[in-house]
Amino acid sequence: MNQHETDALVTAFQERGYVVVSPDAEADVYLINTCTVTNQGDRKSRAAIRQSIRKASSHAIVIATGCMAVNQFDALEADAGITYVVRNTEKSSIPDLVDAHFRGEVVEPGRWKGSVFGFGLTDGGFHMRQAVKVQDGCDNFCTYCIVPAVRGRAVSRPVEEVLHHVRRTLDAGAREIVITGVNLGRYDDHGIGLDQLLEKVLDVPGDYRVRISSMEPEGITDRFVALFGHPRLCPHLHLCLQSGSDRILLGMRRFYSVAQYMNRIAAIKAAHTRFHFTTDVIVGFPGETDADFAETLSVVREVGFGHIHTFKYSRRSGTRADQMDGHVPGQVKTERSRQLRAVGQELKLACREDVLAVPQSLLTERVGPAGTLSGYTEYYHPVAIPNNGTPVNQFVPIRAVDIKPDSDYTLVGETISGRVPCAV
């Protein structure tokens, strides 16, 4: 979702005549959209801010926004090198703030209240896939998570606003739409849930496909599972696990057990012959034992995830987990992370091998080295094919014939004849 909001701001600035410059060039505006979900996110955000301050000339402005800007608002506001600190609720109004600043007005970020759903199109951003934000905030209050404090309570975008945004995005040339939010499964617009919203999105005419961003297991209804039979809905789901131990899930205040999670996985596998699952896992949560971690390894092997985002538990001040006993030593977390990443690579390779010779639909995204085109298939597998003059942002039927020995196990594809599944 941060990628979506950044892309939307980039597009808004470009529409006003601003030019995005390379990271090593001098700029008039330095905008850092921060993250605070982990300590590493904080460190990277602070580094980006300090780098921007060092580079900024006397007439340039530095703006810090995003989740760390909410969590550490007072400290950032006290930094003389930062011109403006903008909370998430006002983030969409940043182009207005910048315009006013360069008109010589004395401005305060709160002058334009903005909206968490006030972002426009993202066709001028850094990513080919175009996200549509339908939900923000979270009411789950997992014991390790700072997100409710920096994103607020769960809110859902009205259905008609979502559909209007989808239509505008398609009219601008998008071929893949990513439905995104902080906690998608809790989408609710006057009784219309995520499954019903998706039905309406998939009914919008056009030659495109739809992908779902990260979800929690409790949002996977039977009606939602059936939707993956639609030719426009990508057979890929990033379904958050976090731990394969019921004891740790309870300590995390997750709203499911391992059995319930596996039940949802089994329902999707039973309904759809080939499906690609990816996930998030936290290692080293307070009290996690070797036995708990072994259960996690067992679960991820059983599911066969194609990619695992592995996070070492990061203490967040203001969360309940921060006050728990039994914090795991750093070296233990590092070793468990190493083991899980190794298993993840094994499973990733197995997933790539499973689709060798299987017809897939590649969305071309970038021209790569040595005359190749690269992008992702509907299963969210990375693919490179020979560049035969096909432009980017096009669907190409392909078949994978080999696997590169890189960290992503990129598929080597060849074009085939046939109908692109999402062209309905």
C-alpha positions in Angstrom: 0.0 0.0 0.0 2.9 2.3 0.6 4.1 1.6 -3.0 0.6 2.6 -4.2 0.5 5.8 -2.2 4.0 6.8 -3.3 3.1 6.1 -7.0 -0.1 8.1 -6.6 1.9 11.1 -5.3 4.5 10.8 -8.0 1.7 10.8 -10.6 0.0 13.8 -9.0 3.3 15.8 -9.1 3.9 14.9 -12.7 0.5 16.0 -13.7 1.3 19.4 -12.1 4.5 19.7 -14.2 7.0 18.5 -11.7 9.8 16.1 -12.8 11.0 13.1 -10.9 14.8 13.1 -10.8 17.3 10.3 -10.1 18.4 9.7 -6.5 21.8 11.3 -7.1 20.5 14.5 -8.7 19.7 17.7 -6.9 16.0 18.3 -6.3 13.7 21.1 -5.2 11.5 18.7 -3.2 12.6 15.6 -1.2 9.7 13.5 -0.2 10.2 10.4 2.1 7.3 8.1 2.6 8.4 6.3 5.7 7.7 2.9 7.2 7.7 2.0 10.9 6.4 -1.6 10.9 9.9 -2.9 12.0 13.1 -1.3 13.4 14.7 -1.9 10.0 11.9 0.2 8.5 12.7 3.0 10.9 16.4 2.8 10.2 15.9 2.9 6.4 13.5 5.8 6.8 15.8 7.8 9.0 18.7 7.2 6.6 16.6 8.4 3.7 15.7 11.5 5.6 19.3 12.3 6.6 20.5 11.7 3.1 17.9 14.1 1.7 18.7 16.8 4.3 22.4 16.6 3.4 21.7 16.9 -0.3 19.0 19.6 -0.1 20.0 23.1 -1.1 18.9 26.2 0.8 15.8 26.6 -1.4 14.8 22.9 -1.4 12.2 21.4 1.0 12.3 18.1 2.8 9.0 16.4 3.6 8.6 13.3 5.9 5.4 11.5 5.7 4.0 8.0 6.2 3.9 5.7 9.3 7.1 6.7 11.0 6.1 10.3 10.6 3.0 9.5 12.7 4.8 7.3 15.2 7.7 9.8 15.7 5.9 13.0 14.8 7.3 15.3 17.6 10.9 14.1 17.1 10.7 14.7 13.3 9.0 18.1 13.7 11.9 19.2 16.0 14.4 18.4 13.3 15.4 21.7 11.7 16.4 19.9 8.5 12.8 18.7 7.8 10.6 21.4 6.3 7.2 19.6 6.8 6.1 16.4 8.7 2.8 15.2 7.2 0.6 12.5 8.8 -1.0 9.7 6.8 -4.4 11.3 7.0 -3.0 14.4 5.2 -0.6 12.6 2.9 -2.8 12.8 -0.3 -2.7 16.6 0.0 1.1 16.9 -0.2 1.1 18.2 -3.8 -1.2 21.1 -2.7 1.1 21.8 0.2 4.2 21.9 -2.1 2.4 24.2 -4.6 1.5 26.6 -1.8 5.0 26.6 -0.4 6.5 27.6 -3.7 3.9 30.3 -4.1 5.4 31.8 -1.0 2.5 31.1 1.3 3.0 30.3 5.0 1.4 26.9 5.2 0.7 24.2 7.7 0.3 20.5 6.6 -3.1 20.3 8.4 -4.5 23.1 6.3 -5.5 20.4 3.7 -7.1 17.6 5.6 -6.9 15.1 2.7 -8.3 11.6 2.9 -6.8 8.2 3.2 -8.7 7.4 0.0 -7.8 10.7 -1.7 -5.0 9.4 -3.9 -5.5 9.5 -7.7 -4.2 7.3 -10.4 -0.7 5.7 -10.3 0.1 5.5 -14.0 3.1 7.8 -13.6 4.6 6.0 -10.7 7.4 3.5 -10.4 5.5 0.3 -10.9 3.7 -1.2 -13.9 0.9 -2.8 -11.8 -1.7 -0.3 -10.7 -3.0 -0.6 -7.2 -6.5 0.4 -6.1 -6.8 1.1 -2.4 -10.1 -0.1 -0.9 -9.4 -0.2 2.8 -7.2 1.4 5.4 -6.5 0.9 9.1 -6.9 -2.1 11.3 -8.9 -3.2 14.4 -7.1 -6.4 15.1 -4.4 -5.0 17.4 -2.0 -7.9 17.1 0.3 -7.7 20.1 3.4 -7.1 18.0 1.9 -4.6 15.6 2.2 -0.8 15.6 0.0 -0.4 12.5 -3.3 0.5 14.3 -1.5 3.3 16.1 -0.2 4.8 12.9 -2.9 3.9 10.4 -5.9 4.2 12.7 -9.1 2.1 12.9 -10.4 0.1 10.0 -12.2 2.1 7.3 -13.6 0.9 4.0 -13.9 2.8 0.7 -17.4 3.0 -0.7 -18.1 0.5 -3.5 -18.9 3.1 -6.1 -15.7 5.1 -5.4 -13.7 1.8 -5.9 -15.4 1.0 -9.2 -14.9 4.6 -10.4 -11.2 4.4 -9.6 -11.0 1.0 -11.3 -12.6 2.3 -14.5 -10.3 5.4 -14.5 -7.3 3.2 -14.0 -8.3 0.9 -16.9 -9.0 3.9 -19.1 -5.5 5.1 -18.4 -4.2 1.8 -19.8 -3.6 -0.4 -16.8 -3.6 -4.1 -17.5 -3.2 -5.4 -14.0 -5.0 -4.0 -10.9 -3.9 -4.8 -7.4 -6.6 -4.5 -4.8 -4.9 -3.3 -1.7 -5.5 -2.3 1.9 -4.2 -2.7 5.4 -6.6 -5.5 6.3 -8.5 -6.4 3.2 -10.6 -9.2 4.7 -12.3 -6.6 7.0 -13.6 -4.7 4.0 -17.2 -3.7 4.7 -19.2 -1.1 2.9 -22.7 -1.2 4.4 -22.8 -4.9 4.4 -20.9 -5.5 1.2 -17.8 -7.5 1.9 -14.6 -8.1 0.0 -16.0 -11.0 -2.0 -19.0 -9.0 -3.2 -16.8 -6.0 -4.0 -14.5 -8.3 -6.1 -17.5 -9.6 -8.0 -18.3 -6.1 -9.0 -14.7 -5.2 -9.9 -14.4 -8.3 -12.1 -17.6 -7.3 -14.0 -16.0 -4.1 -15.2 -15.4 -4.5 -19.0 -11.9 -4.6 -20.3 -8.8 -6.6 -21.1 -7.1 -6.8 -17.7 -6.5 -9.0 -14.7 -6.9 -8.4 -10.9 -4.5 -9.4 -8.1 -5.2 -9.4 -4.4 -2.5 -8.0 -2.1 -1.8 -9.4 1.4 -4.7 -10.9 3.3 -5.6 -12.4 6.6 -7.0 -15.9 6.7 -10.3 -14.9 8.3 -11.3 -13.0 5.2 -11.3 -16.1 3.0 -14.9 -17.1 2.6 -16.3 -19.9 0.4 -17.7 -17.2 -1.9 -14.2 -15.6 -2.1 -12.6 -19.0 -2.9 -15.0 -19.5 -5.8 -14.0 -16.2 -7.4 -10.7 -17.6 -8.4 -12.4 -19.5 -11.1 -12.9 -16.1 -12.9 -10.4 -15.8 -15.7 -9.5 -12.2 -14.7 -8.6 -13.0 -11.0 -5.0 -14.1 -10.6 -4.6 -17.5 -8.9 -2.1 -16.1 -6.4 -2.7 -15.1 -2.8 -0.4 -13.7 -0.2 -2.0 -15.2 2.9 -0.3 -14.1 6.2 0.7 -16.9 8.5 3.1 -15.3 11.0 3.6 -18.6 12.9 2.9 -22.3 12.6 2.5 -22.6 16.4 -1.0 -22.2 17.9 0.7 -21.1 21.2 2.5 -18.3 19.4 -0.5 -17.3 17.4 -2.4 -16.9 20.6 0.3 -14.8 22.1 0.3 -12.7 18.9 -3.5 -12.3 19.2 -4.0 -13.6 15.7 -7.7 -14.4 14.9 -7.1 -18.0 13.7 -5.5 -21.3 14.6 -3.1 -23.3 12.5 -6.0 -25.7 11.7 -8.3 -22.9 10.6 -5.5 -21.5 8.4 -4.8 -24.9 6.8 -8.5 -25.3 6.2 -8.6 -22.2 4.1 -5.5 -23.3 2.2 -7.1 -26.7 1.6 -10.4 -25.1 0.4 -8.5 -23.1 -2.3 -6.4 -26.1 -3.4 -9.5 -28.3 -3.6 -11.3 -25.8 -5.8 -8.4 -24.8 -8.1 -5.9 -27.2 -9.6 -2.9 -24.9 -9.6 -2.5 -22.0 -7.2 0.4 -20.0 -5.9 0.6 -19.1 -2.2 3.0 -16.6 -0.6 3.1 -15.5 3.0 4.7 -13.6 5.9 6.3 -15.3 8.9 7.7 -13.7 12.1 10.5 -15.6 13.8 11.6 -15.0 17.4 8.3 -13.7 18.8 8.6 -13.5 22.7 8.5 -17.0 24.1 9.0 -18.8 20.8 10.8 -22.1 21.5 12.7 -24.4 19.2 9.6 -26.6 19.2 7.4 -23.7 18.2 9.8 -22.8 15.3 9.9 -26.4 14.2 6.1 -26.3 13.9 6.4 -23.3 11.7 8.8 -25.0 9.4 6.5 -28.0 9.2 3.5 -25.8 8.3 5.4 -23.9 5.6 6.6 -27.1 4.0 3.1 -28.6 4.1 1.6 -25.5 2.3 4.5 -25.3 -0.1 4.7 -21.5 -0.3 6.3 -20.0 -3.4 7.8 -17.1 -1.3 8.1 -16.4 2.4 8.6 -12.8 3.6 10.7 -13.6 6.7 10.8 -11.1 9.5 12.7 -11.2 12.8 10.4 -10.0 15.5 11.0 -6.3 16.1 10.1 -4.7 19.4 7.7 -1.8 18.9 7.2 0.6 21.8 3.5 0.9 22.6 2.6 -2.7 21.7 1.7 -5.4 24.2 4.4 -7.8 22.9 7.1 -5.2 23.9 6.1 -5.8 27.6 6.1 -9.6 27.4 8.6 -11.9 29.0 10.8 -14.3 27.1 12.3 -12.1 24.4 14.4 -14.3 22.1 18.1 -13.4 21.8 19.1 -11.7 18.6 21.5 -14.5 17.5 18.7 -17.0 17.9 16.3 -14.9 15.7 19.0 -14.5 13.1 19.6 -18.3 12.9 15.9 -19.1 12.7 15.6 -16.5 10.0 18.4 -18.1 8.1 16.8 -21.6 8.4 13.4 -20.3 7.3 14.9 -18.4 4.3 16.7 -21.6 3.2 13.5 -23.6 3.4 11.7 -20.8 1.5 14.2 -21.0 -1.3 13.7 -24.8 -1.6 10.0 -24.3 -1.8 10.3 -21.4 -4.2 12.3 -23.6 -6.6 9.7 -26.4 -6.3 6.9 -24.0 -7.2 8.8 -22.8 -10.3 9.5 -26.4 -11.3 5.7 -27.1 -11.0 4.9 -24.6 -13.7 7.5 -25.7 -16.3 5.8 -26.3 -19.6 2.5 -24.9 -18.2 0.9 -22.2 -20.4 0.8 -18.9 -18.5 0.1 -15.3 -19.3 3.0 -12.9 -18.9 2.4 -9.2 -18.4 5.5 -7.5 -19.9 6.8 -4.9 -17.5 10.4 -3.9 -18.4 13.0 -4.4 -21.0 15.8 -6.3 -19.4 19.5 -7.0 -20.2 20.6 -8.9 -23.3 17.5 -8.3 -25.3 14.9 -9.7 -22.9 11.5 -8.7 -21.7 10.5 -9.5 -18.1 7.4 -9.4 -15.9 5.1 -11.6 -13.9 2.6 -14.3 -14.8 -0.8 -14.6 -13.3 0.7 -16.9 -10.7 3.2 -14.1 -9.7 6.1 -16.0 -11.1 8.9 -13.8 -12.5 9.6 -14.6 -16.2 12.1 -13.4 -18.8 11.5 -14.0 -22.5 13.4 -13.0 -25.7 12.5 -9.5 -26.7 10.9 -9.8 -30.1 9.6 -6.3 -30.2 6.6 -6.7 -27.9 6.0 -3.5 -26.0 5.7 -3.3 -22.2 2.3 -3.5 -20.6 1.1 -6.3 -22.9 -0.2 -9.8 -22.2 1.9 -12.5 -23.8 1.0 -16.3 -23.7 4.2 -18.1 -22.6 5.5 -21.4 -21.6 8.4 -21.7 -19.1 11.3 -23.9 -20.4 14.0 -23.3 -17.8 14.8 -21.7 -14.5 17.6 -19.2 -13.9 19.8 -19.9 -10.9 19.2 -16.4 -9.4 17.7 -15.7 -6.0 14.2 -15.4 -7.5 14.5 -18.5 -9.6 13.3 -16.5 -12.6 11.6 -18.6 -15.2 13.0 -18.6 -18.8 10.0 -18.5 -21.1 9.1 -18.8 -24.7 6.1 -17.3 -26.4 3.3 -19.7 -27.5 0.1 -19.2 -29.5 -3.2 -19.1 -27.6 -5.7 -17.0 -26.0 -4.8 -14.9 -23.0 -7.1 -16.0 -20.1 -8.0 -12.6 -18.8 -9.3 -11.3 -22.2 -13.0 -11.9 -21.6 
